[in-house]
Every structure is written in C-alpha cells, then in structure tokens.
C-alpha cells in the first residue's frame, strides 16, 4: 500500500502535521520512536500560548490526546533507519520493524542529546553516564559527579546537582561558558562546584559503574574520581537516515519558508530543520505548514 | 505486582506512571530520591542507575519501554 503522506516523528511538529493531515482527510501514517518528543521531557513551560503554565509531560499528553482522536496508522516505538527515493516520486521508509511507502514525507524527527563519543561513554550509559540530569540526578545523592558542557543545559544540570550531590565538577571544553551569565552567577555562588574550563573529556572509566572521568586541561591529564557523568553537550539533529536532502554543517535539514526541502515531496519541520529558533510553538507551527504544503503538493501530483 | 522506581522530577517516570494509570494497572510508586535503600535495591535489580525501572512480577524493565510493558502486562 502506498500512503499519500508519511510523517516521521511525533513531537510538537509531527503531531501538529498529523492533526492537519487528518483534517485534510489525507491517507497518511505516522512513524515515531515516541510521542511528545523533547516536549515530553521538558520541565516547566510558560511560553506556549494559551497555557500560562504547563509541564512538558502535561503538554505532551494534550498533544497526544489531540492526535489520538483521529483514526490513522500510528507506528509507535519504531526507529527510522533509512529513507529511500524510488522511481515515480515514491519514498520508502525503512524502520527497525517494517517498510512503508509514501508519495510525500514530512521529516519531523527532532534532535537528540549529542554524545561525547569518548571511550567508556556507551559502555557506562545508565551505569553512571546520564543524558538527563532532571531524571537521574536524585540517584546521585551525596555522591561526586561531573557535568560535561558549558551551555545553559549544562549550567542548569550543574545547578540542580549542587543541591543533590556532594561535589560537582563542571567540565567545559571552551575557555568560558556559552550559557546565560545569570546561570553562571548562580553556579559561582554555590560552594560545591569546581569549574574546569578549557578541559577536554578524554574517557570515562569504571568497573561495574562509573568510577572516574579522565580530562585534559592544557597539557595536564587527570582523573577526577566521580560516580556520575552527566553529558550536557548540546543536541544533534536526528537526520542521518536521509541522504537526498540538503543539510547544513550541523546536519539540520535545509528548508525554505514553506518547509520544502531540496527534494520535491519531502518536507521538514521542527528542531530537525534549519529554522533558527527551537521552540515548541515554532515546531508546532512549522508542522502545520508542512502538512498544508504536502497537501498542496499531493493535489498537484494527481 | 508492579513496582515503579522513580523520581519526582523524571519526565519518563511520569509518562510511565501515566501509562499504567490509563490502563488501570495498580502499581507501587517508589521515589528513589528520598528512599536510599530503595535506590540501592533498584540499582542491584537492574544493574544500572537510570530511572524509571519497572518491576513487573519480578521481570525488570529499564526505562519507559512501552512495548515491553504492554507485552508483560498483556495490554
């Protein structure tokens, strides 16, 4: 069976695209690893119009409820491995569980935490290495931990960990932080953070669990004895599965102001694209644009 | 018997508990950020330190693995 449209991803962009596609009565399907995307793991949201305050999980739940009032194939828990362009303007989506064909695609697969790609990182994931300080932080009560990164997410993680851990090392590869000065002031006001600028993470060491992190500051290499390593080194777009659309040097998919990519029939929306500001409301808006544009594209195909 | 080892601030724990509640599955919620003994128990059982961890009749599920949870609970 060939669908009119396949939407990849179900964060704010993918869900909004699906709502619009359903209302346009398109024959579409959604393939996604999870529902809600990064919104579902956000903390407090105070800038989504209509909600003066809502938590990430609650907003994601509302998005999901809206999505699920429509009847369409929803493939949840599937990761997209590859997308191919076949003859006759047909696209094939290959996931870890199946293959689907569509005449148009909306790529709304968002961003994922950027790994450090150092030895020990993958090995000790969830055994001391964490990508979510909000989630796993409380398990490190009274322990010594390192936070790797220098942006707002790293400063935010370090600050929340100062209230839980005995000692926090903030390992920043750059000479200074890229996060907001107000966050840095808050960090400097605590008494259990050691700031290590110009410090590169070389490897993560341990046996059953993490026991240390090896860093290089200038010419000096040292091992910090830590039980936890929180990786907060930014995000990377989830776009490796598609190679026939133009991307920028970060891997973000190039889109024009109507969400069209360099390949006709492929649209992209949300954090996976080059649209400059990454906000839930922007992603949702881009998702609606992508669905409307895909609808028009399909109408012109027939 | 379903146990959920969680922390109050963990969004995936929240999603997991919401999913169980929606499916009318009774569960015991254990906050490992305040209960150090339970935290050790969770680490021992799951051999890892990430939350949530679900104990479904003795089978350990790490993270909010919806497909596995559905399969174990037959929902």
HADDOCK unambig.tbl for C-alpha pairs under 7 A between the chains (distance, minus, plus):
assign (segid A and resid 40 and name CA) (segid B and resid 11 and name CA) 6.79 0.50 0.50
assign (segid A and resid 41 and name CA) (segid B and resid 11 and name CA) 5.01 0.50 0.50
assign (segid A and resid 41 and name CA) (segid B and resid 12 and name CA) 6.84 0.50 0.50
assign (segid A and resid 57 and name CA) (segid B and resid 11 and name CA) 6.34 0.50 0.50
assign (segid A and resid 57 and name CA) (segid B and resid 15 and name CA) 6.88 0.50 0.50
assign (segid A and resid 126 and name CA) (segid B and resid 48 and name CA) 5.43 0.50 0.50
assign (segid A and resid 126 and name CA) (segid B and resid 49 and name CA) 5.25 0.50 0.50
assign (segid A and resid 126 and name CA) (segid B and resid 50 and name CA) 5.04 0.50 0.50
assign (segid A and resid 127 and name CA) (segid B and resid 48 and name CA) 4.61 0.50 0.50
assign (segid A and resid 127 and name CA) (segid B and resid 49 and name CA) 5.23 0.50 0.50
assign (segid A and resid 128 and name CA) (segid B and resid 49 and name CA) 6.37 0.50 0.50
assign (segid A and resid 134 and name CA) (segid B and resid 9 and name CA) 5.85 0.50 0.50
assign (segid A and resid 134 and name CA) (segid B and resid 10 and name CA) 5.80 0.50 0.50
assign (segid A and resid 135 and name CA) (segid B and resid 7 and name CA) 6.90 0.50 0.50
assign (segid A and resid 135 and name CA) (segid B and resid 9 and name CA) 5.96 0.50 0.50
assign (segid A and resid 135 and name CA) (segid B and resid 10 and name CA) 3.86 0.50 0.50
assign (segid A and resid 135 and name CA) (segid B and resid 11 and name CA) 6.64 0.50 0.50
assign (segid A and resid 135 and name CA) (segid B and resid 51 and name CA) 6.59 0.50 0.50
assign (segid A and resid 136 and name CA) (segid B and resid 50 and name CA) 5.65 0.50 0.50
assign (segid A and resid 136 and name CA) (segid B and resid 51 and name CA) 6.10 0.50 0.50
assign (segid A and resid 138 and name CA) (segid B and resid 7 and name CA) 6.94 0.50 0.50
assign (segid A and resid 138 and name CA) (segid B and resid 33 and name CA) 4.79 0.50 0.50
assign (segid A and resid 139 and name CA) (segid B and resid 32 and name CA) 6.87 0.50 0.50
assign (segid A and resid 139 and name CA) (segid B and resid 33 and name CA) 5.96 0.50 0.50
assign (segid A and resid 139 and name CA) (segid B and resid 39 and name CA) 6.85 0.50 0.50
